[in-house]
Each structure stands twice: as C-alpha cells, then as structure tokens.
Amino acid sequence: MRTKLLLVALTAAAALSGCVVAPAGRPYYGGPVYSEPVMVAPPPPRVEYVGPPPVVGQVWIGGFWNWTGQRHDWVPGHWENPRPGYTWTPHRWERAGDGWRHAGGHWEEDRGRGERRDWR
C-alpha cells in the first residue's frame, strides 16, 4: 500500500513539473506613456535571449525602457499572437529638445505596403 501511494505521488509530481502558471489577460506594455519630455536619457536596450515561441506562429515583441516618473524600468519582451493585416512598431525613445519622449509600441495596419517586419 505504501509503495502504491508513493508511486501515485511521484507520478503526480512528474506530471505537474511541466506545468507553468502565467497570468491571464493582455501582456504588460509598461504602463502609461508620459507625454511630457523626460530629462533623463534612457539606458541602452538590454540584450534579450529569445528562445523558440511557445506557440508556433507567435511573434516576439521586444522589451523596452519605460519611464516610471522617477526612473527608467525595463519591461521585458514577450511572445504574442500576430494580428493579420498589421505589423508591430516597437517602442522607441526620441530626442525632444533637451529631453526625451517615449513613443509606445503598437500594432500598425498594413496599408498595402506588402512588407513584413519581424522585430527582434
């Protein structure tokens, strides 16, 4: 009886060892985008090591530096399902006078350009 119980426990542990719990809902894009210029330049982008997608066909949305109001925080990249007829335009920081402005990443409609961008 003890051996059978141990075998059941080990089988359950092995089955659950591959289980990954992830939050549901939309991916985190880093919160609000400040409309006012930020006087602190963003650090260089981090190197992200991207493995294969968890689901075939998903696209990688690269990470970016987001301004929290007091400092830049890194928002890691993530895999996302593609949107037919759209391409991903990545987050970027642009010089604005003496400061910097954050242009948030977004899905942009393909307007018959026929081009496909795979942002990594």
Phi, psi and omega in degrees: 000317181295321179294320180295318178296319178296318179297319178295317180296317179293322178295317179296318179296319179294321180293322182277348183294335178267004182280132177240129178256122180233148180295144179275169176100192183288150176295153179281123180258011174099009176082200186291152174259124182287134179274338178278148177297145176260132185276350181258122180296144177289148175294167175298150178302147176281152174277126178247129178269113186258122175270192178291152180294148178293334178229130181304133178099346179290156180246150180273127174255110185294155179287171182202164174272127177247141177273126183265358184109339179227339181197168175272132175240139180281130174253113184293154177290170182204163175271144180215151176291138178292158177248113182305132179086004181229155171236153181274128173256117187288161173299148176204158175250133181238142178294136178222090183065238178273355184239199182226145175240141179265124173257113185293147176292151181198162173275127181246134183293134173289124181254053177072016181287336179073009180258154179229127179248132176247099185276124176232000000 
